[in-house]
Amino acid sequence: MTPSIRSERKYLEILRILAESHEPLGAKRLSEKMGERGFVLSDRAVQYYLQYLDEMGFTEKVGNRGRLLTEAGIAESESALVDQRLGFIISRLEQLAFRSTFDPSTSTGSVAYNLSFVREEDLPGVTAAFDEVAATGYGFLNAYRIVDSDPRIPDGHIGIMTACSITLDGILQKLGIPTRLEYAGRIAVDEDGSAGFLDLIGYRGTSVDPLHLFISAGLTSINRLVTTRAGVALANVRAVPAAARYRVEVTVGLMEECGFTFPAGGGIGEFNLPKHPYRLSVIALSGMNMVGNAVEKGYAIKTEVGAGTIPFEKIADATGSR
C-alpha cells in the first residue's frame, strides 16, 4: 500500500473489517461497522473507498453480495500494525478538550459534542428516547440539538448533537488542574442513587471507542434506569490531583447550575475504583446514554464521538430545535 494510503486510517479500518468477516460485505454493512469503531462514513463514502481498494488490488467484488479481500489485501491487513490505532481515540478527545472553551462561571464558550445520525422516519422515536434520559438526569447535559444542514449528514438522515463529557476535562485543564481521561465504563445505579462500576476499558489501551462497544454489545440497561431508577449506564473516569478536590467540587457545582449532571456526590470520589493517596477520580455520565437508550429501543444510530465544538448557547435548552 502506498504511503498516502497507509496514512489514511479509514482504508486500514475497512481492510481490517473485511479481514474479520467470513463473508462478503457491502457498503451499507461496512458503514455500520465503521461507525461502531468511531468512523462515521455514509454508504456513498464507503463506496468511494472500496473503489480505490479495488484499483489497488486489495479487494474484489463478489456479484451483488459485496467485497472480499484478495490475497494482497489479506497480506496488507496483516502487516498494518494495530499500534497505528492504539491511542487514536484518546488523542482525538484530548484535542477536543483543548479546543473547548466553556466557562461554567459565566455559562459562555464552546462545548464538545457528539454527532449522531438517525433516519428521518425514526426521528420522533429517537428524540422520545433522548427525552427520557434528559428528563431523568442521566445524560451529561440534559439537552440536545437537532440539525439537518450539516454536510456530514447522509441523505435521508437527521443529525443530533449531544454534549460530550470531554468538555469537563477541558474546563479543568483551563483552570490549571492536570486532568487525565482514564476509562470508559458501565456504571450500575441503584434506586437510592448509589453507583459502582461493573466494567472499565482504558482509553489509552484500545483501538476502538469503548462507549460504542458497550452499546453495540447490549451491555447497558439505560431504558430500565430511566423507568425504574435502577440500571446500567455509561460513564467515564478522569484522574486529577487529590489536592485539587475543593476546586473540582466548586467547578462541578457551577456546571450543575448550567444543566450538566453528575452521579451521586458530584461524581467525585472513589466509588469502587482503586484508591490512590495522591489522585482523585472524577466521574461524568456520558452523553452517549441518550444514544444507548434509543439503541436499546431498536433504532439504528451512527454516532461520531467527539465530532467538534459548538457554542454552549446553541445546544443548551435547544432540545427539539434546528
C-alpha positions as CSV (number, residue, x, y, z in Angstrom):
1,M,0.0,0.0,0.0
2,T,1.4,3.4,-0.9
3,P,2.4,5.8,2.0
4,S,-0.5,8.1,1.3
5,I,-3.0,5.2,1.7
6,R,-1.2,3.8,4.7
7,S,-1.6,7.1,6.4
8,E,-5.4,7.1,5.9
9,R,-7.0,5.3,8.8
10,K,-10.3,4.7,7.1
11,Y,-8.7,2.5,4.4
12,L,-6.9,0.4,7.0
13,E,-10.1,0.0,9.0
14,I,-12.1,-1.2,6.0
15,L,-9.4,-3.8,5.3
16,R,-9.4,-5.0,8.9
17,I,-13.2,-5.3,8.9
18,L,-13.2,-7.3,5.7
19,A,-10.4,-9.5,7.2
20,E,-12.5,-10.3,10.2
21,S,-15.5,-11.2,8.1
22,H,-16.2,-14.7,6.8
23,E,-18.5,-13.4,4.1
24,P,-18.6,-10.6,1.5
25,L,-19.7,-7.2,3.0
26,G,-21.4,-4.4,1.1
27,A,-21.1,-0.7,1.6
28,K,-24.1,-0.5,3.9
29,R,-22.8,-3.1,6.3
30,L,-19.3,-1.7,6.2
31,S,-20.6,1.7,7.0
32,E,-22.4,0.3,10.1
33,K,-19.2,-1.5,11.2
34,M,-17.1,1.6,10.7
35,G,-19.5,3.5,12.9
36,E,-19.0,1.0,15.7
37,R,-15.3,1.8,15.5
38,G,-15.7,5.5,15.7
39,F,-15.5,6.3,11.9
40,V,-18.7,7.9,10.6
41,L,-19.0,7.3,6.9
42,S,-22.1,7.3,4.6
43,D,-22.7,4.3,2.3
44,R,-21.6,6.5,-0.6
45,A,-18.3,7.4,1.1
46,V,-17.6,3.8,1.8
47,Q,-18.3,3.0,-1.8
48,Y,-15.6,5.6,-2.8
49,Y,-13.0,3.9,-0.5
50,L,-13.9,0.5,-1.9
51,Q,-13.5,1.5,-5.5
52,Y,-10.0,2.7,-4.7
53,L,-9.2,-0.5,-2.8
54,D,-10.4,-2.4,-5.9
55,E,-8.0,-0.4,-8.0
56,M,-5.1,-1.2,-5.7
57,G,-5.9,-4.9,-5.9
58,F,-6.8,-5.3,-2.2
59,T,-10.5,-6.0,-2.6
60,E,-12.7,-7.7,-5.2
61,K,-16.4,-7.6,-5.8
62,V,-18.4,-10.8,-5.4
63,G,-21.5,-10.2,-7.5
64,N,-24.1,-8.2,-5.6
65,R,-23.0,-9.6,-2.2
66,G,-20.2,-7.2,-1.5
67,R,-16.5,-7.3,-1.3
68,L,-13.9,-9.8,-0.1
69,L,-10.2,-9.3,0.4
70,T,-7.8,-10.5,-2.2
71,E,-4.6,-12.3,-1.2
72,A,-2.8,-9.0,-1.5
73,G,-5.5,-7.4,0.7
74,I,-5.1,-10.1,3.3
75,A,-1.3,-9.6,3.4
76,E,-1.7,-5.9,3.7
77,S,-4.2,-6.1,6.5
78,E,-1.9,-8.4,8.5
79,S,1.0,-6.1,8.0
80,A,-0.8,-3.0,9.2
81,L,0.1,-2.7,12.8
82,V,-2.5,-2.4,15.5
83,D,-0.5,0.2,17.2
84,Q,-1.3,2.6,14.4
85,R,-4.8,2.8,16.0
86,L,-3.8,2.5,19.7
87,G,-4.3,5.8,21.3
88,F,-6.2,7.3,18.4
89,I,-9.5,7.7,20.3
90,I,-7.9,9.4,23.3
91,S,-5.7,11.6,21.2
92,R,-8.8,12.9,19.3
93,L,-10.7,13.5,22.6
94,E,-7.7,15.3,24.2
95,Q,-7.5,17.7,21.2
96,L,-11.2,18.3,21.6
97,A,-10.8,19.1,25.3
98,F,-8.1,21.6,24.4
99,R,-10.4,23.3,21.8
100,S,-13.4,23.6,24.1
101,T,-13.6,27.0,25.9
102,F,-16.7,26.7,28.1
103,D,-16.6,28.7,31.4
104,P,-19.2,27.4,33.8
105,S,-18.9,30.6,35.9
106,T,-20.4,32.6,33.0
107,S,-22.1,29.9,31.0
108,T,-20.3,31.0,27.9
109,G,-17.8,29.4,25.5
110,S,-17.9,26.2,23.4
111,V,-18.5,22.7,24.5
112,A,-17.5,19.4,22.8
113,Y,-20.3,17.4,21.1
114,N,-21.1,14.0,19.7
115,L,-22.9,13.9,16.4
116,S,-25.5,11.1,15.8
117,F,-27.2,10.3,12.5
118,V,-30.8,8.8,12.5
119,R,-33.2,8.0,9.7
120,E,-35.7,10.8,9.1
121,E,-38.6,8.5,9.8
122,D,-37.1,7.4,13.1
123,L,-36.6,10.9,14.5
124,P,-39.7,11.1,16.6
125,G,-39.0,7.8,18.4
126,V,-35.3,8.6,18.8
127,T,-36.0,12.0,20.3
128,A,-38.5,10.5,22.7
129,A,-35.7,8.1,23.9
130,F,-33.4,11.1,24.3
131,D,-36.1,13.0,26.2
132,E,-36.4,10.1,28.7
133,V,-32.7,10.3,29.5
134,A,-32.8,14.1,29.7
135,A,-35.9,14.2,32.0
136,T,-34.4,11.7,34.5
137,G,-30.9,13.3,34.5
138,Y,-28.8,10.5,33.1
139,G,-27.2,12.4,30.3
140,F,-24.1,14.6,30.6
141,L,-26.0,17.7,29.5
142,N,-29.8,17.2,29.5
143,A,-30.3,18.9,26.2
144,Y,-29.6,18.1,22.6
145,R,-29.8,19.9,19.2
146,I,-31.3,18.6,16.0
147,V,-29.5,19.6,12.8
148,D,-30.3,18.9,9.2
149,S,-28.0,21.2,7.3
150,D,-24.6,19.7,8.2
151,P,-22.7,18.3,5.2
152,R,-21.7,15.2,7.3
153,I,-25.3,14.1,7.5
154,P,-26.1,11.3,4.9
155,D,-29.1,11.6,2.6
156,G,-32.4,10.6,4.3
157,H,-31.0,11.2,7.8
158,I,-31.1,13.9,10.5
159,G,-28.3,14.8,12.8
160,I,-28.5,15.1,16.6
161,M,-25.8,16.8,18.7
162,T,-25.3,15.8,22.3
163,A,-22.7,17.3,24.7
164,C,-19.6,15.2,25.0
165,S,-18.2,14.8,28.6
166,I,-14.7,15.6,27.4
167,T,-15.9,19.1,27.9
168,L,-15.3,18.6,31.7
169,D,-11.6,17.8,31.0
170,G,-11.2,21.0,29.0
171,I,-12.8,23.0,31.8
172,L,-10.5,21.6,34.5
173,Q,-7.4,21.9,32.4
174,K,-8.1,25.6,31.7
175,L,-8.4,26.1,35.5
176,G,-4.8,24.8,35.8
177,I,-5.9,21.4,37.1
178,P,-3.9,18.5,35.5
179,T,-6.5,16.1,34.1
180,R,-6.1,12.7,32.6
181,L,-9.0,10.8,31.0
182,E,-8.5,7.2,32.0
183,Y,-11.5,4.9,31.5
184,A,-14.9,4.4,29.9
185,G,-17.1,2.1,31.9
186,R,-20.5,0.6,32.7
187,I,-21.8,2.1,35.9
188,A,-24.6,0.4,37.8
189,V,-27.0,2.8,39.5
190,D,-29.4,1.7,42.3
191,E,-32.7,3.2,43.2
192,D,-31.1,5.1,46.2
193,G,-28.7,6.8,43.8
194,S,-25.6,4.8,44.8
195,A,-23.4,3.7,41.9
196,G,-20.5,1.5,41.1
197,F,-18.6,0.4,38.1
198,L,-19.1,-3.1,36.5
199,D,-16.5,-2.9,33.8
200,L,-13.8,-0.4,32.7
201,I,-11.9,-0.1,29.4
202,G,-8.8,2.1,29.4
203,Y,-8.8,4.8,26.7
204,R,-5.1,4.5,26.2
205,G,-5.0,0.8,25.5
206,T,-7.9,0.5,23.0
207,S,-8.1,0.9,19.2
208,V,-11.9,1.3,19.2
209,D,-14.3,3.6,21.1
210,P,-15.3,1.9,24.4
211,L,-18.7,3.5,24.6
212,H,-19.6,2.1,21.2
213,L,-18.5,-1.3,22.3
214,F,-20.7,-1.3,25.4
215,I,-23.8,-0.1,23.5
216,S,-23.3,-2.4,20.4
217,A,-22.7,-5.4,22.7
218,G,-26.0,-4.8,24.5
219,L,-24.3,-4.3,27.9
220,T,-26.4,-1.4,29.0
221,S,-29.9,-1.2,30.6
222,I,-30.4,2.6,30.2
223,N,-34.1,2.2,29.5
224,R,-34.6,0.3,32.7
225,L,-32.6,3.0,34.5
226,V,-34.8,5.9,33.2
227,T,-38.1,4.0,34.1
228,T,-37.2,2.4,37.4
229,R,-34.2,4.5,38.5
230,A,-32.1,1.3,38.7
231,G,-30.0,0.1,35.7
232,V,-26.7,0.2,33.9
233,A,-25.5,3.4,32.1
234,L,-22.3,4.7,30.6
235,A,-19.8,7.0,32.4
236,N,-16.1,7.8,32.2
237,V,-13.3,8.4,34.7
238,R,-10.6,11.0,34.7
239,A,-7.9,11.4,37.4
240,V,-6.9,14.8,38.9
241,P,-4.5,15.6,41.8
242,A,-6.2,14.9,45.2
243,A,-5.1,18.3,46.3
244,A,-7.5,19.8,43.7
245,R,-10.6,18.4,45.3
246,Y,-12.1,21.6,46.5
247,R,-11.6,23.4,43.2
248,V,-13.1,20.4,41.3
249,E,-16.1,20.4,43.7
250,V,-16.7,24.1,43.0
251,T,-16.4,23.6,39.3
252,V,-18.8,20.6,39.2
253,G,-21.3,22.7,41.3
254,L,-21.1,25.5,38.7
255,M,-21.6,23.0,35.9
256,E,-24.7,21.6,37.6
257,E,-26.1,25.1,37.7
258,C,-25.6,25.2,33.9
259,G,-27.6,22.0,33.4
260,F,-24.8,19.4,33.5
261,T,-25.4,16.2,35.5
262,F,-23.1,14.0,37.6
263,P,-23.5,10.8,39.6
264,A,-24.2,11.0,43.4
265,G,-21.7,13.2,45.2
266,G,-20.9,15.2,42.1
267,G,-19.1,12.3,40.6
268,I,-16.1,13.0,42.9
269,G,-14.6,10.2,45.0
270,E,-13.5,6.6,44.9
271,F,-16.8,4.8,44.0
272,N,-15.5,1.2,43.7
273,L,-12.3,2.3,41.9
274,P,-8.8,1.6,43.3
275,K,-7.7,4.0,46.0
276,H,-4.7,6.3,45.4
277,P,-3.2,8.6,48.0
278,Y,-2.4,11.4,45.6
279,R,-5.0,11.1,42.8
280,L,-8.8,11.7,42.8
281,S,-11.3,10.1,40.4
282,V,-13.9,12.4,38.8
283,I,-16.8,10.6,37.2
284,A,-19.0,12.0,34.5
285,L,-22.1,10.4,33.0
286,S,-21.7,10.0,29.2
287,G,-23.7,11.9,26.6
288,M,-23.9,8.6,24.9
289,N,-26.5,7.5,27.3
290,M,-29.1,9.2,25.2
291,V,-27.9,7.2,22.2
292,G,-27.8,4.0,24.2
293,N,-31.4,4.4,25.3
294,A,-32.5,4.8,21.6
295,V,-30.5,1.8,20.5
296,E,-32.0,-0.4,23.3
297,K,-35.4,0.5,21.8
298,G,-34.3,-0.8,18.4
299,Y,-33.3,2.3,16.5
300,A,-30.3,2.3,14.2
301,I,-28.0,5.2,15.1
302,K,-24.5,6.0,13.9
303,T,-22.5,8.4,16.2
304,E,-19.2,10.2,15.9
305,V,-17.9,10.7,19.4
306,G,-16.1,14.0,19.8
307,A,-17.3,15.4,16.5
308,G,-16.4,19.0,17.2
309,T,-17.2,22.0,19.4
310,I,-20.3,24.3,19.4
311,P,-21.2,27.4,21.4
312,F,-22.9,26.4,24.6
313,E,-26.0,28.6,24.0
314,K,-26.6,26.7,20.7
315,I,-27.1,23.4,22.5
316,A,-28.3,24.3,26.0
317,D,-32.1,24.4,26.1
318,A,-32.1,23.7,22.4
319,T,-33.9,20.3,22.7
320,G,-36.1,19.9,19.6
321,S,-34.8,22.9,17.7
322,R,-32.9,23.0,14.4
